[in-house]
């Protein structure tokens, strides 16, 4: 089974160079009201991949809508066809539109090993949401939580067309394959890898990661710690001097390194990164434009709107309406 036909741009080529392996590990039929809490990262590793340091978790929303949240993080919303990614395998919660008590998912699933794909059914009998859950393992710095190269949890909304159709058919394939009693290896196909690679490609297409240099920068001894600081606190009023001091190099040396590997100056990278984070918040949360502006480092909504319009040619509110179909994310 192959993924959607996409041009082999530098980002796609770089992502396809990642070594990923994993499986679809359960599907769920939730009915309103419902909510569950995932295992901790250590518990998840012990259950699914004892030899791994950490796992990447993703959830494909096959029908309905839901929210997802990591502790202390934003509550993001997803609808049918969306993919929720927890890149560092953190403990997280998911639920529906109605208020419900969070139930540990370990209370809802039989312990492994599973001969067929487990089907989790939970809720109070209202409107239904179907979710397909998978995991992957990868040692690349992209998935190192210390670098925070990706949001702790994010939603990817595939555009209508071949990609969305491919993800839909992938869901159907996973369900058909996993429901047959042919042993647990039936779920250990390349499908999770292909889905995650395509999801990452869509997510990073608007990030300052448009070339292979970004993935290389995450392993660079000078750039990696600087990027970690920018990613961890994008709202801070950084200067090149502050960033250079953290890695004991001169401002000119740091600027040159950024331009060599990333093709842009440090402050330009920070601006691009802020815009990327803002897009994610606007598309998947109910925060006001002013709140998003503050979260990504702008002192005023007006300054943020000007910067956003320089990138997208439209105001943040207009862009959000186009991305969400005019509906509030929540």
N, C-alpha and C positions, 0 to 999 in steps of 0.2 A: 504494500500500500504506500503510495507516495503522496507528498504534500502538494499544495497548490502550485501552479506554475508561476514562478516569480523570477524576474531578472536577477542574475547573479551580481548585484551591486556589491561594493566592498563590505557593507554591513552584513548582508546576507551570507556572503562567503565567509566572513569572520565567525559569525554565529554557527555556521555549519561545521566549523572546525572544532567546536566544543565537543568534548566527550561526555555524553549523557546516557544514562540508562535508568530505567525505572519500570513502572507498571501502573495500570488502572487498578485500584485496590478496593473500591466499593462504589455502588450507586445508591442514591437515596430518593425516597418519595416522602416529602414533608408536606404536612397539611396544617393550615393556620389553626391556632397559633402554635408556633414551634420555635425552638432555639436550642443550640447545642454548643458545647465547649470541646475543643480538640485536646489531644494529649499535649504535654510539654514536648519540646524538641528531643530531649533525652528519651522520653517514653516512646515517642514516635520511632526513633532510630532503633530502639530495642525491639519494637514490634515488627518493623518492616525491613530494616537493613542493619543488623547489629554491627557490621564492620565499618559503617559510615560515620563521619564526624557530624554531619547534618544532612537534612534532606530538603528538597524543594517541593512544595505542595501546590497543586492547582485544582481548581474546581470549575467544571464546565456547567453552566446553567442551561439545562436542556429544555426547561419549561418553567414558566412563572417568573418570580422575582424574589430577591433576598438582599439582606445586608451582610457585611462581613467586617470584622474589626479585630485588631491586635490590641493588647493592653496599652492604654495611654495613647492610642492612635486614633486616626480618623475612622468614622464609620462610613464605609463605601458601599454603594448600592450597585447591584447588577441585575440584569434582566435576561430573558431568553436569548441565547446565542453568545452571551458574554463569557469571558474567562477570568476568574479571580485567581491571582497568583500570590502565593506567600513564599517569596524567594529564599528566605532564611529558615523556613520551617517552623516559625514561631508558633507558640500556642495562640489560638485565635478562636473567636466565636462567630457563629452565623445564625441568622434568624429571619423570620418573615415580617410582614407589616404589622401584625398584631403583637402586643406585649405578651411575652411568655418567659417562664423561668428557664435558664440555661441548664441543660442536662449534660453531664459528661458523656462523650460519645462512646466511651468504653462500656457504659451501662446499656448501650443500644446494640452493640455488635458482639457476636460470638468471637472468642479469641481465635487467632490464626493457629495452624494453617487452614486455608479455605480451599476446598476442592472446586467450588464454583464461585463466581463473583458475588460477594455478599450484597444483599439488598436490604437497606436500612429503611424501615417505615416508622415514622414518628410524627406526632402532632395531634391536634384536637378535632380533625375531620373537616376543616374548612377548605379554602382554595389551596390547590396543590402546586408545589414547586419541585421539580426534578433536577437532581444534581449528579454529575459523574465526577468522581474524585480520583486523582492520580498523584504519584510522587516520582521524583527523579533524584539522582545523585550526580554531583559534579564537583570537582575540586578547584575549578577555575576561580580566580579572584573576583570575578563578577558576582559570585554567590557568597563572598566572604562578608559577614555582617559588619566587620570592623571598617570596611571601606564604604558601606552604605551607598553603593553604586545604583541600587534600585530602591524604590520605596518599600517599606516593610510589608505592605500589602497594596496591591493595585488591581484595577479592572481594565481589561482590554476589550474594546467593542469593535469587532471586525466589521469593516464596511460591507454593505450589501454587495453581493457579487460572488465570484469564484471562491474567495477565501471563506466567507461565511458559509457557503454551501458545502465546502470541504470539511469544515469543522462540524457541521451538522451531520454529514455522512460519517465522519469519524466517530461521533457519538453513537450512531446507530450500529456501526461496526463493532465498537467496544461492547455494547450491550448484547449484541447477538453472539459474539465470541465468548464473552464471560459467562453467559447463562447456560452454556453447555457443560455437562459434567465430564470434562476432558482433562482434569488436573489443573493445578494452579499455574502451570507454565503458559496456559492459554492467554492469560492477561499480560504476560511479559513480552509484549511485542514492541516494535519501534514506534507505535502510535503515540505514547506519552512524549517521547523525544520530539517527534515531528510537530505535535501540537504546541509544545513549549517553545520550540525554535520559531515557529510562525508567530506565536503570541509575543515573544520578545522582539522579533523584527518589527511588528506593528507598534509596540510600545516605544521602542527606541528610535523609530523613524523620525520623531520630532525632537529627540534629545540631542545634545551636543556629542553625539556618538555616531556621526554620519560616515566615519571612515574606520579602518581597522586600527588606527592609532589609539582610539579610546580604550579598546580592550587591552592593548599593549601597555597603555599608561597605568592601568590598574595593577600591573606587576612591576612598574618602574620604581627603583629605590628612592628617587626624588619626587616624582609626581604622585605616587600612590598615597603617601601620608598627607600631602597637600590636598589631594582630591577628597580624602577621608574627612578632612576638616571642613571643606566647602560643602560636602554632601551632608554632614552632620548638623551644620548650622548655617544654612543658606541665608537666613534672615540677618545674620551678623554683618556689620559694616566693615568688611574686610579691606585691608590694603595689601599691596604686593609686598611691602616691607614685612608685615606680620606673617604672611605666608612663607616668605623666604627665610625668616628667622626660625621658623619651626623645623626647617630641614638644614639649617646652617649653610645656606648658599647666599650669594648676592642677589639683589633684585634683578639685575641684568641676566644673570645665569638662569634664574628661574623663568624669566620671560622668554629667553631663548629656548629653554627646554620645552615650554608649553607650545611655542610656535613650531618647533621641530616635530614633536610627536602628535600634537592635537590640532595644529594648524590655526591657532588663535592665541591671543594674549590671555593671561590669567583672568582679568576682569571681564573680558568678553565671554570666556567660558562660564564664569559665574552668572552673568546675565542670561546666557542660553540655558543654563541649568535651572535658574529660577523660572523661566518661561515654561520649561518642561514640567516642573512640579506644579505650576499654576494650572496648566492644562488638565493635569490629573485631578486636581482638587475641584476645578470648575465642572468637569464632566461627571464626577462620581460622588460628590458630596453636596450637601445643601448649604454650605457656607456662603455668606454674602460676598460680593466682589471685594468689599472693603476688608473683610476678614481674610480672604485669600491674599490680598495685597500685603497685609501685615505678616502673614505666615511665610511669605517668600522674600521678605526683606525690603518692602517699600513703605515709606513713612506716610504716604497718602494714597488714596484710591485714584486720584488724578494722575499722579506720577506713574503708577502701575498701569493705568489704562493707556497712557501715551506709549509706554514701552511695549505693551501688548499689541497695540495697533500697528506699531512699526513692524512687528513680526507677522501679524495675521491680516492686517488691513481692515479689521473690524474691531469694535469694542468687545471687551470680555463678555458682557451680557449677551450680545448678539451671537458670539461664538458659542457660548454655552447653550443657547436656545437651539442652534443648529445641531449641536452634538447630542442633545437630549430630546430632540423632537418637541421642544417647547415645554417639557415637563420638568418640574423640580426633581433633582436627583433623588430626593427622599420620598 
